[in-house]
Amino acid sequence: MFRLLILMSLLSFLGCGKDNPAPADDARLTRIHFSATHGYHAYSNIGYKAERLGEGKARVTVEVGNDRDRVFDVEEAVMDSLEAIVREYRMYTYHGYYQPEMEIMDGDSWSLDLSFSDKTEASCGGYMAYPPKGGHIAIGKVEGLLSRWLDQEPAEEVGLVSYHYEYHDAEGSEIYDFRRKDTVCTVFVKLYGQDKGMTYEGIDPYMAVRLADVIRWDHMASYTGESRAEEDTSRPRWILTAEYENGQRIDTMDYLDREIPDDSWRQGVPSMTEIAIRNATQQSFSENIH
């Protein structure tokens, strides 16, 4: 009974049981906010907000997990494209909360809010279920169109000027170092098990964007690891430092042998986080060194 009351309250909040009025034919889509949770996907909590600014401009905001929002000023045409999808599938008629008949413990959930210039609004959401008559296609098109900004960096963050990763254990170590000055990029790599490293010059400046993606993908800007000031060099560990042109710095590390008590939580489990950042770093460097 208690679960039923909660569900009824949620449905009421999302507007179930009432029809959303259709926007006027000449009304423009002024704002759309779409969010989704995709199970264990690397980008498990994603949100997109697109707004008309007028004078041919629009703004897209990307919200990803613990990362700070990333804002892009774009051409107004993106709002026209979104409006075309909304009207084609009559998404302003979607209301309430959609869910499957069978309970699914680990699935995708989503929510959608629309606003038009004539003050018409619509809200809906769902869990592993979509509105009838092509609702899953419509939602997929909206997310697909907006996700083009998921792997882009705002202008102030494209300016990654350094990236340094180290891995140390009882058997050996490895180092990956990237430095950029203006358009000149230099890379130093010391592979695991080797005594000396190699320096490479003339690296594609786009590598800075690729490495910035690595930081964002693994939420390293907000990783709560151990203090570098109290680093214990006798323990197996990994280190990541980075610097952006705007002065933003990342300086973090963690131990591979650290145990997390059952009653505490910090972002990431050391072994899983280390493997992810290490593999992504290795791939980024190998793609740009020939």
C-alpha positions as CSV (number, residue, x, y, z in Angstrom):
1,M,0.0,0.0,0.0
2,F,2.8,2.4,0.9
3,R,4.6,1.7,-2.5
4,L,1.3,2.4,-4.3
5,L,0.9,5.8,-2.5
6,I,4.4,6.7,-3.5
7,L,3.8,5.7,-7.1
8,M,0.5,7.7,-7.2
9,S,2.2,10.8,-5.9
10,L,5.0,10.5,-8.5
11,L,2.5,10.1,-11.3
12,S,0.6,13.1,-10.1
13,F,3.8,15.1,-9.9
14,L,4.6,14.2,-13.5
15,G,1.2,15.2,-14.7
16,C,-0.4,11.8,-15.2
17,G,-4.1,11.9,-15.7
18,K,-4.3,15.2,-17.5
19,D,-3.8,16.1,-21.2
20,N,-1.1,18.5,-22.0
21,P,-2.4,21.3,-24.3
22,A,-0.9,21.4,-27.8
23,P,1.3,24.5,-28.5
24,A,0.1,26.9,-31.2
25,D,1.2,26.2,-34.7
26,D,3.4,29.3,-34.7
27,A,4.8,28.7,-31.2
28,R,8.5,28.1,-31.0
29,L,10.2,25.5,-28.8
30,T,12.1,27.7,-26.3
31,R,13.5,25.2,-23.9
32,I,14.0,21.4,-23.7
33,H,15.5,19.5,-20.8
34,F,16.3,15.9,-21.2
35,S,18.0,13.6,-18.6
36,A,18.7,9.9,-18.4
37,T,20.3,7.3,-16.2
38,H,21.9,4.5,-18.1
39,G,22.7,1.7,-15.6
40,Y,26.4,1.1,-15.3
41,H,27.4,3.2,-18.3
42,A,30.4,5.4,-17.8
43,Y,28.1,8.4,-18.3
44,S,25.4,7.0,-16.1
45,N,23.7,10.3,-15.2
46,I,23.4,12.6,-18.2
47,G,21.4,15.8,-18.6
48,Y,21.0,18.1,-21.6
49,K,19.3,21.5,-21.6
50,A,18.8,23.5,-24.8
51,E,17.4,27.0,-24.9
52,R,16.7,29.7,-27.5
53,L,18.6,32.9,-26.9
54,G,17.3,34.9,-29.8
55,E,19.2,36.7,-32.6
56,G,20.0,33.3,-34.2
57,K,21.7,31.9,-31.1
58,A,21.0,29.0,-28.7
59,R,22.7,27.5,-25.6
60,V,23.3,23.8,-24.9
61,T,24.2,22.8,-21.3
62,V,25.6,19.3,-20.7
63,E,25.3,17.9,-17.2
64,V,27.3,14.7,-16.5
65,G,27.5,13.1,-13.1
66,N,29.8,14.9,-10.7
67,D,31.4,17.1,-13.4
68,R,30.6,20.7,-13.6
69,D,28.1,21.7,-16.2
70,R,29.6,22.4,-19.6
71,V,28.0,25.2,-21.6
72,F,28.1,25.7,-25.4
73,D,26.7,28.7,-27.3
74,V,25.6,27.4,-30.6
75,E,23.5,28.3,-33.7
76,E,19.7,28.5,-33.2
77,A,19.3,25.8,-35.9
78,V,19.7,23.2,-33.2
79,M,16.5,24.3,-31.6
80,D,14.7,24.2,-35.0
81,S,15.9,20.6,-35.3
82,L,14.7,19.7,-31.8
83,E,11.4,21.3,-32.5
84,A,11.0,19.3,-35.7
85,I,11.4,16.1,-33.7
86,V,9.0,17.3,-31.0
87,R,6.3,18.2,-33.5
88,E,6.8,15.1,-35.7
89,Y,6.2,12.8,-32.8
90,R,3.8,15.1,-30.9
91,M,6.0,14.9,-27.9
92,Y,4.0,17.7,-26.2
93,T,1.3,15.1,-25.7
94,Y,3.5,12.9,-23.5
95,H,2.5,13.0,-19.9
96,G,2.8,10.9,-16.8
97,Y,5.3,8.3,-15.9
98,Y,5.9,5.2,-18.1
99,Q,7.1,1.9,-16.7
100,P,7.1,-1.8,-17.7
101,E,4.6,-4.2,-16.3
102,M,7.5,-6.4,-15.0
103,E,9.9,-4.9,-12.4
104,I,13.4,-4.4,-13.7
105,M,16.1,-3.8,-11.1
106,D,18.8,-2.2,-13.3
107,G,17.5,-0.4,-16.2
108,D,17.4,3.1,-17.9
109,S,15.3,5.9,-16.7
110,W,14.6,9.3,-18.4
111,S,12.7,12.5,-18.0
112,L,11.7,15.3,-20.5
113,D,10.5,18.8,-20.0
114,L,9.4,21.1,-22.9
115,S,8.5,24.8,-23.0
116,F,7.1,26.8,-25.9
117,S,6.9,30.5,-26.7
118,D,3.1,30.5,-26.0
119,K,3.7,29.3,-22.5
120,T,2.7,25.8,-23.3
121,E,4.7,23.2,-21.2
122,A,4.9,19.4,-21.0
123,S,6.6,17.0,-18.6
124,C,7.0,13.3,-18.6
125,G,9.4,10.5,-17.6
126,G,9.8,6.8,-17.5
127,Y,11.7,3.7,-16.5
128,M,12.5,1.1,-19.1
129,A,9.3,2.2,-20.9
130,Y,8.3,5.0,-23.4
131,P,5.1,6.6,-24.7
132,P,3.3,4.6,-27.4
133,K,3.4,5.3,-31.1
134,G,7.1,5.8,-31.5
135,G,8.0,7.3,-28.2
136,H,11.2,5.4,-27.9
137,I,12.3,6.6,-31.4
138,A,11.5,10.2,-30.5
139,I,13.4,10.1,-27.2
140,G,16.3,8.4,-28.9
141,K,16.4,11.2,-31.6
142,V,16.4,13.9,-29.0
143,E,19.2,12.3,-27.0
144,G,21.1,11.5,-30.2
145,L,21.0,15.0,-31.4
146,L,22.1,16.5,-28.1
147,S,24.8,13.9,-27.3
148,R,27.0,15.4,-30.0
149,W,28.1,17.8,-27.3
150,L,28.9,15.1,-24.8
151,D,32.5,14.5,-26.0
152,Q,33.2,18.2,-26.7
153,E,35.0,20.5,-24.3
154,P,34.0,24.1,-23.6
155,A,36.5,26.7,-25.0
156,E,38.1,27.3,-21.6
157,E,38.7,23.6,-21.0
158,V,40.2,22.8,-24.4
159,G,43.3,24.5,-23.2
160,L,44.8,21.5,-21.4
161,V,48.5,22.3,-21.3
162,S,49.8,19.3,-19.3
163,Y,48.9,15.8,-18.4
164,H,51.1,13.5,-16.3
165,Y,50.2,9.9,-15.2
166,E,52.4,7.5,-13.2
167,Y,51.9,3.9,-12.2
168,H,54.1,2.2,-9.6
169,D,54.0,-1.3,-8.1
170,A,56.6,-3.8,-6.7
171,E,57.6,-5.0,-10.1
172,G,58.0,-1.7,-12.0
173,S,56.5,1.5,-13.1
174,E,55.4,3.5,-16.1
175,I,55.1,7.2,-16.9
176,Y,53.0,9.1,-19.5
177,D,53.7,12.9,-19.8
178,F,52.1,15.4,-22.2
179,R,53.1,19.1,-22.5
180,R,51.8,21.8,-24.8
181,K,53.2,25.2,-25.4
182,D,51.2,27.2,-28.0
183,T,50.8,24.6,-30.8
184,V,53.9,22.6,-30.0
185,C,53.2,19.3,-28.1
186,T,55.9,17.1,-26.5
187,V,55.3,13.7,-25.1
188,F,57.4,11.5,-22.8
189,V,56.7,7.8,-22.3
190,K,58.4,5.3,-20.1
191,L,56.7,1.9,-20.5
192,Y,56.3,-0.6,-17.8
193,G,59.4,-2.8,-17.2
194,Q,61.7,-0.4,-19.1
195,D,64.5,1.5,-17.5
196,K,64.4,4.5,-19.8
197,G,61.7,6.4,-21.6
198,M,61.4,8.1,-25.0
199,T,60.5,11.7,-25.9
200,Y,58.4,12.5,-28.9
201,E,57.8,15.9,-30.5
202,G,55.5,17.2,-33.2
203,I,52.4,15.6,-31.6
204,D,49.0,16.6,-32.9
205,P,47.6,19.4,-30.7
206,Y,44.2,17.6,-30.7
207,M,45.8,15.2,-28.2
208,A,45.0,17.8,-25.5
209,V,41.3,17.5,-26.2
210,R,41.6,13.7,-26.1
211,L,43.3,13.7,-22.7
212,A,40.8,16.2,-21.4
213,D,38.1,13.7,-22.4
214,V,40.0,11.0,-20.3
215,I,39.9,13.3,-17.3
216,R,36.2,13.9,-17.7
217,W,35.2,10.4,-18.6
218,D,36.6,9.0,-15.4
219,H,35.5,12.1,-13.3
220,M,39.1,12.7,-12.2
221,A,38.5,16.4,-11.6
222,S,36.4,15.4,-8.6
223,Y,38.2,12.2,-7.6
224,T,38.8,12.1,-3.8
225,G,42.0,10.1,-3.6
226,E,44.9,10.4,-1.2
227,S,46.9,13.6,-0.5
228,R,50.0,14.0,-2.7
229,A,51.7,15.9,0.2
230,E,51.7,12.6,2.3
231,E,52.6,10.2,-0.5
232,D,54.0,6.9,0.7
233,T,56.4,5.8,-2.0
234,S,56.7,2.3,-0.6
235,R,53.1,1.4,-1.5
236,P,51.8,0.6,-5.0
237,R,50.0,3.7,-6.3
238,W,49.0,5.8,-9.3
239,I,49.3,9.5,-9.8
240,L,47.5,12.0,-12.1
241,T,48.3,15.7,-12.5
242,A,47.0,18.0,-15.1
243,E,46.8,21.8,-15.8
244,Y,44.5,23.9,-18.0
245,E,45.2,27.3,-19.5
246,N,42.5,28.8,-17.3
247,G,44.5,27.8,-14.2
248,Q,42.4,24.8,-13.3
249,R,44.6,22.0,-11.8
250,I,44.1,18.4,-11.0
251,D,46.5,16.8,-8.6
252,T,45.4,13.4,-7.2
253,M,46.6,9.9,-6.4
254,D,45.5,6.7,-4.8
255,Y,47.0,3.5,-3.5
256,L,46.3,0.1,-5.1
257,D,46.4,-1.7,-1.8
258,R,43.9,0.6,-0.1
259,E,40.9,-1.1,1.5
260,I,37.6,0.8,1.9
261,P,35.7,0.1,5.1
262,D,32.1,-1.0,4.5
263,D,30.7,2.2,6.1
264,S,32.7,4.7,3.9
265,W,32.4,5.8,0.3
266,R,34.7,7.6,-2.0
267,Q,34.2,8.0,-5.8
268,G,35.5,4.9,-7.4
269,V,37.2,1.7,-6.2
270,P,41.0,2.0,-6.5
271,S,41.5,-1.0,-8.7
272,M,38.6,-0.2,-11.0
273,T,39.4,3.5,-11.2
274,E,43.1,2.9,-11.8
275,I,42.4,0.4,-14.6
276,A,40.1,2.8,-16.3
277,I,42.4,5.8,-16.2
278,R,45.4,3.7,-17.0
279,N,43.8,2.1,-20.1
280,A,42.4,5.4,-21.3
281,T,45.8,7.0,-20.9
282,Q,47.7,4.3,-22.7
283,Q,45.2,4.3,-25.6
284,S,45.3,8.1,-25.9
285,F,49.1,8.2,-26.1
286,S,49.4,5.2,-28.4
287,E,46.9,6.8,-30.9
288,N,49.1,9.9,-31.2
289,I,52.6,8.3,-31.2
290,H,53.7,6.7,-34.4
